[in-house]
Amino acid sequence: MEKYKIGNDFCKAIANDSSYEKYVLSSSSSKSKVQGRLNYVYEELSKYVDRNKK
């Protein structure tokens, strides 16, 4: 298993993404909103890791 260091570039990219507000900043605790938050972060992390594979 490879290890990855998540840097500020990833954090800045998410913070500047319009979907960030839709999913992560929502104060709703409904199942669909929580699921959306988790899916959003997972998808963005997956893309980040795929781009940074050696």
N, C-alpha and C positions, 0 to 999 in steps of 0.2 A: 504494500500500500504506500503510495506516494504521499508526502506531506506538503502542504501548501501554506504559505504565509499570506494572510489576507491583509492587504495594505490599505492606505488611505484612498487610493484610486478607486477601489471597490466601493468604499463607503460614500465617497463623493458622487460616484455614478448613480448609486441608489438614491441618495438625497436629492439629486437633480432630476430624477425620473418622475414624470407626472403620475405614474402608478403608485408611487410611494405614498402620496397623500391619500389616494383612494383606499389602499389596503392597510398600510402601517399606521397612519395617523388617525384612523377612524377609532372613535371611542366605543363603538358598538361591540358588544360581546356575543352577538348572535353567532351561531355555529358557522354560517356561511362566511361571515366577516373574518372570524378566527381562521377558518380554513383558507380563505383568500390570502391572509397575511402570511401564513406558513408556506403556501404554494408559491407566492410571490418571491419570498426570500430564497426558497429552495431553487426555483428556476433561475434567479439571478446568480446565485452562487454556482450553480451548475455551468452556466455560460462563462462565468469568470474562470472557473477551473479549466474548462475546455480550451479557452483562449490561452491559458498560461501553461499548458502541458508542454513538456520539453520534447 
